[in-house]
Amino acid sequence: MKKLLCILLLLSVCIGTTTANPISFGIGNYSRHLESVYDGLPEETIFDPSFYRFGTDVRLKIFFMEMTMNGVFGNSNGIMNSWYDGIMTLGVHAPLFGIFDLGIGIGPFYAIRYDQGEAISYRHYIKEDDPDSWWYTQAEDFGEILGDSIMGYRMHMDMHLGKLSFGVSVDAPTVGYTLNNGDFEAMDMNLQKMRIGTSVMYWLF
């Protein structure tokens, strides 16, 4: 898996440096399926809106580099839309055939809980006796999210039609890598937590 990621990154850099627009910025709607796609697409729920959570997708592209931030809303303590979680990534992208765009990045998972007008930040961590569930703990600041939250991978493929793009993505956490622990052996994907998402974005430039 690491070799495949390195090859994709290298190809994206080589192609992106010669074909990418200097700067692009897009924002749009994002939906993420609730179930893992480790065993394949869940045929019974893949077209059922009740099995999706909805939110936002934001991307900034500078030449071949790409920064992304996405997340979806959910329930916290029974209050709808009081929880928001997703992933921030830094990576590369490459336009293909003038209409498609392939991107891959790595970054920390994060969450925000809204409580009586206050936004409380959370980082993702792995609970040893339940590694395949999504556990979060409160973070003091953005630096703690960046340094101590579990890092993950995200790959997306988009089709551009003028100012709009329509895309699919997958994300998966590592098995335990964080910037602060620096454990490169823990950079393998936890495929059992791999999720699929879709995006509809408007590109301002």
DASUL-V621205 format. One record per residue. RES is the residue in one letter. PHI is phi as a letter, one per 40 degrees, with the letter a starting at -180 (none if undefined). Layout:
# DASUL-V621205
[[RES/PHI] [RES/PHI]]
This chain:
# DASUL-V621205
[[M/none] [K/c] [K/c] [L/c] [L/c] [C/c] [I/c] [L/c] [L/c] [L/c] [L/c] [S/c] [V/c] [C/c] [I/c] [G/c] [T/c] [T/b] [T/b] [A/c] [N/c] [P/d] [I/a] [S/b] [F/b] [G/b] [I/a] [G/a] [N/c] [Y/b] [S/b] [R/b] [H/c] [L/c] [E/c] [S/c] [V/b] [Y/d] [D/c] [G/h] [L/c] [P/c] [E/d] [E/c] [T/b] [I/c] [F/b] [D/b] [P/d] [S/c] [F/c] [Y/b] [R/b] [F/b] [G/a] [T/b] [D/b] [V/b] [R/b] [L/b] [K/b] [I/b] [F/f] [F/c] [M/c] [E/a] [M/b] [T/b] [M/a] [N/b] [G/a] [V/b] [F/c] [G/a] [N/c] [S/b] [N/f] [G/g] [I/b] [M/c] [N/g] [S/c] [W/b] [Y/a] [D/a] [G/a] [I/a] [M/b] [T/b] [L/b] [G/a] [V/b] [H/a] [A/a] [P/c] [L/b] [F/g] [G/g] [I/b] [F/b] [D/a] [L/b] [G/b] [I/a] [G/a] [I/b] [G/i] [P/c] [F/c] [Y/a] [A/a] [I/b] [R/b] [Y/c] [D/b] [Q/f] [G/g] [E/b] [A/b] [I/b] [S/c] [Y/b] [R/b] [H/c] [Y/b] [I/b] [K/c] [E/d] [D/c] [D/a] [P/c] [D/c] [S/b] [W/c] [W/b] [Y/b] [T/b] [Q/c] [A/b] [E/c] [D/a] [F/c] [G/c] [E/c] [I/c] [L/c] [G/c] [D/b] [S/c] [I/c] [M/c] [G/a] [Y/b] [R/b] [M/b] [H/b] [M/b] [D/b] [M/b] [H/c] [L/b] [G/g] [K/c] [L/b] [S/b] [F/b] [G/a] [V/b] [S/a] [V/b] [D/b] [A/a] [P/c] [T/c] [V/c] [G/i] [Y/c] [T/b] [L/c] [N/c] [N/c] [G/f] [D/c] [F/c] [E/c] [A/c] [M/c] [D/c] [M/c] [N/c] [L/c] [Q/c] [K/b] [M/c] [R/b] [I/b] [G/a] [T/b] [S/b] [V/b] [M/b] [Y/b] [W/c] [L/c] [F/a]]
